[in-house]
Amino acid sequence: MLFAGVLLLLGATSVLSQTNYAPFQIHWLTTHQPNGNPAGQVNHYQIAFNITSANGNPAEEAYCWQSWGDNNNNCGNSCVAYSTAVPAGEWIICARDASDLGDRSSGFAFKLFPYFSIGNFSLAVRQNFTQESGPNIISQASFIVTNSSTSDFVCDINPQEVFLQQHAQGDCWTPDSSSGFTVPVAEATPACSHASTVSLSFPVTERTGPGDKVYVVGSIPELGNWDPSRAVELNTGSYNDMNTLWTGGRVSVLAGTTFEYKYVQKNADGSLLWECGENRVATVSSSTCGEQTIGNDPDYFRCGTH
């Protein structure tokens, strides 16, 4: 497999270097920033875009999206105009299309970075594909999206700040008159192959009290064989009433493994709160380059308080 990368500022014409691989085509892209709300419910940032590539056999299209709770309205004088809980640093596998967001099995993935604001952010995309002849390829490109440098990305943002009621909110999108973005691929180097074991992460939202923690437990040894005392603890980066996302796990499981799992909350008093309903089911993919996010990213703790 090969790895390729390039840095591109949208609206500019220069390219660092170029390979024989076809560029990525992002036909449309939208972002959303919620308004903080004193009622306490969690609103969500969101990014979504369509991406295609002529590389591989056949060519591939995917629907990439991610949402995360991050609208703390109790920030006082420390309010910032960007997301402080953006899920940065992890490759997020894209869905094959928008009809099944849980099917994150496409060859495309993307990565977000800190200081995400809906009109100005950094984004990396990659594709894992098979050549007509020869080894598998991973092509990658990094670029900066900003609505100040191009008419292909416009925003409608309400900058109003009302202390303890709402912060700046709005939407950005590619207008109908735009053909989207062409992102070149550059500088191919060796990269990973299909993985025999895959590192799994488990994102879920659940509102907890002081000292309470959320775990994932399941039918395989890596998830404790349904023994809650051996369940895998999840973590929060900046938990508060407006950001209730738990994630992590990072357990390595053989590719091709199908398993059942549930989330369980261990309360500070030692009691357990299990998810209600049927067991969740997942299959470990062999084409994720060693990383896979399980579920709908995030799932919701069934019968919990979110």
ZIVEN-V106898 format. One record per pair of residues at least 12 apart in sequence whose ideal C-beta (glycine too) atoms are under 10 Angstrom apart, sorted by sequence separation. I is the first residue (numbers start at 1). GAP is how many residues later the second one is. If there is no record, write none. Layout:
BEGIN
i->(I I)
gap->(GAP GAP)
END
This chain:
BEGIN
i->(5 6 32 33 34 50 51 70 71 72 92 93 94 96 111 112 126 127 128 157 158 202 204 217 234 235 236 249 262 263 282 4 6 32 33 49 50 51 70 72 93 94 95 110 111 126 127 156 157 158 202 215 217 218 233 234 235 262 282 4 31 32 49 50 69 70 71 93 94 110 111 125 126 127 156 157 202 215 217 218 234 235 261 262 280 4 8 31 32 48 49 50 68 70 93 94 109 110 111 125 126 155 156 157 201 215 216 217 233 234 235 262 280 10 30 31 32 48 49 69 70 92 93 94 109 110 124 125 126 155 156 200 202 215 216 232 233 234 262 2 4 6 30 31 47 48 68 70 91 92 93 108 109 124 125 154 155 156 214 215 216 232 246 262 263 6 29 30 31 47 48 68 91 92 108 109 123 124 125 154 155 213 215 216 232 260 261 262 2 10 29 30 46 47 48 68 90 91 92 107 108 109 123 124 153 154 214 215 232 246 260 261 280 28 29 30 46 47 66 67 90 91 92 107 108 122 123 153 154 213 214 259 260 261 28 29 45 46 47 66 90 91 106 107 108 122 123 153 154 202 213 214 259 260 261 27 28 29 44 45 46 89 90 106 107 122 123 152 153 200 213 214 259 260 280 26 27 28 44 45 88 89 107 121 122 151 152 154 200 213 258 259 26 27 43 44 45 66 87 88 89 120 121 122 150 151 154 258 259 275 278 25 26 27 44 45 87 88 89 120 121 147 152 153 197 214 257 258 259 275 276 277 25 26 42 43 44 45 66 86 88 119 120 146 147 151 152 223 257 258 275 276 277 24 25 42 43 44 65 86 88 118 119 120 145 151 152 153 222 224 256 257 274 275 276 24 25 41 42 43 64 66 86 88 119 120 150 152 153 206 208 223 255 256 273 274 275 276 24 25 42 64 65 83 86 87 107 109 111 113 117 118 119 120 152 222 232 234 253 255 256 274 275 22 23 24 41 42 43 64 65 84 86 107 117 202 204 206 214 216 221 222 223 231 254 255 256 273 274 22 23 24 62 63 64 83 84 85 86 94 107 109 111 113 150 203 208 214 215 220 222 231 253 255 273 21 22 23 62 63 82 83 84 94 107 200 202 207 214 216 221 222 231 252 254 255 263 273 21 22 34 40 61 62 63 65 82 83 91 94 120 201 213 214 216 218 220 231 233 255 261 21 22 27 36 37 39 60 62 63 81 82 83 88 91 119 207 214 215 220 226 228 261 20 21 29 30 32 34 36 38 61 62 63 80 82 83 86 91 93 118 119 120 216 218 222 226 231 255 259 25 34 35 36 37 38 60 61 62 63 65 81 82 119 145 208 223 226 228 263 265 22 33 34 36 45 63 80 81 82 118 119 207 220 222 223 224 229 255 263 264 26 33 35 36 45 63 81 82 83 117 119 143 205 206 208 219 220 221 223 226 228 252 263 36 47 65 81 82 118 205 206 219 220 223 253 262 263 265 45 63 64 117 143 204 205 206 219 220 224 262 265 45 63 142 143 204 205 218 219 220 231 250 253 263 45 62 64 141 203 204 205 218 219 36 51 62 63 141 203 204 217 218 219 251 50 62 64 66 68 141 202 203 217 218 228 249 47 49 61 62 63 64 65 139 140 141 202 203 204 216 217 218 249 60 62 64 66 70 139 140 201 202 203 216 217 228 247 50 60 61 62 139 140 201 202 215 216 217 33 50 60 62 68 137 140 200 201 202 215 216 33 91 139 140 200 201 202 214 215 33 48 118 138 199 200 201 214 215 247 4 56 117 118 119 121 137 138 140 199 200 213 214 215 247 55 118 119 120 138 139 199 200 213 214 246 48 118 119 138 198 199 200 212 213 226 245 246 53 118 137 138 197 198 199 212 213 244 51 53 117 118 135 136 138 197 198 211 212 213 217 246 52 135 136 196 197 198 209 211 212 244 51 136 195 197 198 200 206 208 211 212 215 217 244 125 127 135 136 196 197 198 205 207 208 209 210 211 217 51 64 126 195 196 198 200 202 204 206 208 209 212 214 216 123 125 195 196 197 208 209 219 244 49 64 194 200 202 204 212 218 244 218 219 244 47 62 128 218 128 216 218 220 47 62 126 128 208 128 45 60 206 60 47 60 206 59 60 45 47 56 58 204 45 46 53 55 56 57 58 45 56 57 47 49 51 53 55 56 57 58 52 54 55 56 57 47 49 51 53 55 56 57 81 204 218 81 202 216 216 56 81 202 56 55 79 200 33 56 216 24 33 55 79 200 31 33 199 31 32 33 53 77 81 82 198 31 76 80 81 197 198 214 30 31 75 76 79 80 198 200 31 73 74 75 79 195 197 198 199 31 73 74 195 196 198 201 203 204 214 73 194 195 198 199 200 201 202 203 204 73 75 194 195 198 199 200 201 202 203 204 206 73 193 194 195 197 198 199 200 201 202 203 204 205 206 208 29 73 193 194 195 196 198 200 201 203 204 205 206 207 71 72 194 195 202 203 204 205 206 49 71 192 193 194 195 201 202 203 204 205 206 208 209 26 192 193 195 202 204 207 208 47 71 191 192 204 206 207 26 192 205 206 207 204 205 206 24 205 24 204 24 22 21 21 90 92 21 90 92 10 90 31 87 7 24 26 21 23 24 29 31 87 7 22 24 26 19 21 23 5 24 26 19 21 5 4 31 33 3 4 29 30 35 43 28 29 31 33 38 49 50 28 33 35 36 46 47 48 49 26 36 38 43 1 35 38 1 36 37 38 52 1 2 36 37 51 1 35 36 37 50 51 53 55 12 35 36 49 2 12 34 35 36 49 51 53 2 4 5 6 8 10 11 34 35 36 1 2 3 4 5 6 7 8 9 10 11 33 35 1 2 3 4 5 6 7 8 9 10 11 33 34 35 68 1 2 3 4 5 6 7 8 9 10 11 33 34 69 1 2 3 4 5 6 7 9 10 11 12 32 33 66 68 1 2 11 12 32 33 10 11 31 32 33 9 10 11 31 32 9 11 30 31 32 10 11 30 31 10 29 30 29 30 28 29 28 27 28 26 28 29 88 28 87 27 28 29 85 86 136 138 27 28 29 85 26 27 28 84 85 136 25 26 27 84 85 25 26 85 24 25 26 24 25 26 85 90 130 23 24 25 85 87 129 23 24 84 128 22 23 24 83 85 87 128 23 24 44 128 22 23 21 22 23 42 126 21 19 20 21 42 75 18 19 72 74 17 18 19 21 40 70 74 75 15 16 17 18 19 20 70 72 73 74 15 17 18 19 68 72 73 11 15 16 17 69 70 72 10 15 16 17 69 71 72 10 69 70 71 8 10 69 70 8 69 8 68 69 70 8 69 6 7 68 6 8 67 105 6 7 68 109 4 5 6 102 105 107 109 4 5 6 104 106 107 4 5 105 107 109 2 4 5 105 109 3 4 5 104 109 2 3 4 2 3 5 1 2 3 4 105 2 3 104 1 2 3 104 1 104 1 104 1 93 102 104 1 102 104 93 102 93 101 102 93 101 91 102 42 91 93 42 43 44 91 92 93 41 42 91 93 40 41 42 44 90 91 92 95 40 42 91 95 42 90 93 37 92 36 87 90 34 87 87 66 67 68 69 67 68 66 67 65 66 69 44 42 41 3 1)
gap->(12 12 12 12 12 12 12 12 12 12 12 12 12 12 12 12 12 12 12 12 12 12 12 12 12 12 12 12 12 12 12 13 13 13 13 13 13 13 13 13 13 13 13 13 13 13 13 13 13 13 13 13 13 13 13 13 13 13 13 14 14 14 14 14 14 14 14 14 14 14 14 14 14 14 14 14 14 14 14 14 14 14 14 14 14 15 15 15 15 15 15 15 15 15 15 15 15 15 15 15 15 15 15 15 15 15 15 15 15 15 15 15 15 16 16 16 16 16 16 16 16 16 16 16 16 16 16 16 16 16 16 16 16 16 16 16 16 16 16 17 17 17 17 17 17 17 17 17 17 17 17 17 17 17 17 17 17 17 17 17 17 17 17 17 17 18 18 18 18 18 18 18 18 18 18 18 18 18 18 18 18 18 18 18 18 18 18 18 19 19 19 19 19 19 19 19 19 19 19 19 19 19 19 19 19 19 19 19 19 19 19 19 19 20 20 20 20 20 20 20 20 20 20 20 20 20 20 20 20 20 20 20 20 20 21 21 21 21 21 21 21 21 21 21 21 21 21 21 21 21 21 21 21 21 21 22 22 22 22 22 22 22 22 22 22 22 22 22 22 22 22 22 22 22 22 23 23 23 23 23 23 23 23 23 23 23 23 23 23 23 23 23 24 24 24 24 24 24 24 24 24 24 24 24 24 24 24 24 24 24 24 25 25 25 25 25 25 25 25 25 25 25 25 25 25 25 25 25 25 25 25 25 26 26 26 26 26 26 26 26 26 26 26 26 26 26 26 26 26 26 26 26 26 27 27 27 27 27 27 27 27 27 27 27 27 27 27 27 27 27 27 27 27 27 27 28 28 28 28 28 28 28 28 28 28 28 28 28 28 28 28 28 28 28 28 28 28 28 29 29 29 29 29 29 29 29 29 29 29 29 29 29 29 29 29 29 29 29 29 29 29 29 29 30 30 30 30 30 30 30 30 30 30 30 30 30 30 30 30 30 30 30 30 30 30 30 30 30 30 31 31 31 31 31 31 31 31 31 31 31 31 31 31 31 31 31 31 31 31 31 31 31 31 31 31 32 32 32 32 32 32 32 32 32 32 32 32 32 32 32 32 32 32 32 32 32 32 32 33 33 33 33 33 33 33 33 33 33 33 33 33 33 33 33 33 33 33 33 33 33 33 34 34 34 34 34 34 34 34 34 34 34 34 34 34 34 34 34 34 34 34 34 34 35 35 35 35 35 35 35 35 35 35 35 35 35 35 35 35 35 35 35 35 35 35 35 35 35 35 35 36 36 36 36 36 36 36 36 36 36 36 36 36 36 36 36 36 36 36 36 36 37 37 37 37 37 37 37 37 37 37 37 37 37 37 37 37 37 37 37 37 38 38 38 38 38 38 38 38 38 38 38 38 38 38 38 38 38 38 38 38 38 38 38 39 39 39 39 39 39 39 39 39 39 39 39 39 39 39 40 40 40 40 40 40 40 40 40 40 40 40 40 41 41 41 41 41 41 41 41 41 41 41 41 41 42 42 42 42 42 42 42 42 42 43 43 43 43 43 43 43 43 43 43 43 44 44 44 44 44 44 44 44 44 44 44 44 45 45 45 45 45 45 45 45 45 45 45 45 45 45 45 45 45 46 46 46 46 46 46 46 46 46 46 46 46 46 46 47 47 47 47 47 47 47 47 47 47 47 48 48 48 48 48 48 48 48 48 48 48 48 49 49 49 49 49 49 49 49 49 50 50 50 50 50 50 50 50 50 50 51 51 51 51 51 51 51 51 51 51 51 51 51 51 51 52 52 52 52 52 52 52 52 52 52 52 53 53 53 53 53 53 53 53 53 53 53 53 54 54 54 54 54 54 54 54 54 54 55 55 55 55 55 55 55 55 55 55 55 55 55 55 56 56 56 56 56 56 56 56 56 56 57 57 57 57 57 57 57 57 57 57 57 57 57 58 58 58 58 58 58 58 58 58 58 58 58 58 58 59 59 59 59 59 59 59 59 59 59 59 59 59 59 59 60 60 60 60 60 60 60 60 60 61 61 61 61 61 61 61 61 61 62 62 62 63 63 63 63 64 64 64 64 65 65 65 65 65 66 67 67 67 68 69 69 69 70 70 71 71 71 71 71 72 72 72 72 72 72 72 73 73 73 74 74 74 74 74 74 74 74 75 75 75 75 75 76 76 76 76 76 76 76 76 76 76 78 78 78 79 80 80 80 81 82 82 82 83 83 83 84 84 84 84 84 85 85 85 86 86 86 86 86 86 86 86 87 87 87 87 87 87 87 88 88 88 88 88 88 88 88 89 89 89 89 89 89 89 89 89 90 90 90 90 90 90 90 90 90 90 91 91 91 91 91 91 91 91 91 91 92 92 92 92 92 92 92 92 92 92 92 92 93 93 93 93 93 93 93 93 93 93 93 93 93 93 93 94 94 94 94 94 94 94 94 94 94 94 94 94 94 95 95 95 95 95 95 95 95 95 96 96 96 96 96 96 96 96 96 96 96 96 96 96 97 97 97 97 97 97 97 97 98 98 98 98 98 98 98 99 99 99 99 99 100 100 100 101 101 102 102 103 105 106 108 109 109 110 111 111 113 113 114 114 115 115 115 116 116 116 116 116 116 117 117 117 117 118 118 118 119 119 119 120 120 121 122 122 122 123 123 123 123 123 123 124 124 124 124 124 124 124 125 125 125 125 125 125 125 125 126 126 126 126 127 127 127 128 128 128 128 128 129 129 129 129 129 130 130 130 130 130 130 130 130 131 131 131 131 132 132 132 132 132 132 132 132 133 133 133 133 133 133 133 133 133 133 134 134 134 134 134 134 134 134 134 134 134 134 134 135 135 135 135 135 135 135 135 135 135 135 135 135 135 135 136 136 136 136 136 136 136 136 136 136 136 136 136 136 137 137 137 137 137 137 137 137 137 137 137 137 137 137 137 138 138 138 138 138 138 139 139 139 139 139 140 140 140 140 140 141 141 141 141 141 142 142 142 142 143 143 143 144 144 145 145 146 147 147 148 148 149 149 150 150 151 151 151 151 151 151 151 152 152 152 152 153 153 153 153 153 153 154 154 154 154 154 155 155 155 156 156 156 157 157 157 157 157 157 158 158 158 158 158 158 159 159 159 159 160 160 160 160 160 160 160 161 161 161 161 162 162 163 163 163 163 163 164 165 165 165 165 165 166 166 166 166 167 167 167 167 167 167 167 167 168 168 168 168 168 168 168 168 168 168 169 169 169 169 169 169 169 170 170 170 170 170 170 170 171 171 171 171 171 171 171 172 172 172 172 173 173 173 173 174 174 175 175 175 175 176 176 177 177 177 178 178 178 178 179 179 179 179 180 180 180 180 180 180 180 181 181 181 181 181 181 182 182 182 182 182 183 183 183 183 183 184 184 184 184 184 185 185 185 186 186 186 187 187 187 187 187 188 188 188 189 189 189 189 190 190 191 191 192 192 192 192 193 193 193 194 194 195 195 195 196 196 197 197 198 198 198 199 199 199 199 199 199 200 200 200 200 201 201 201 201 201 201 201 201 202 202 202 202 203 203 204 205 205 206 206 207 208 210 211 227 229 229 229 230 230 231 231 232 232 237 254 264 265 286 288)
END
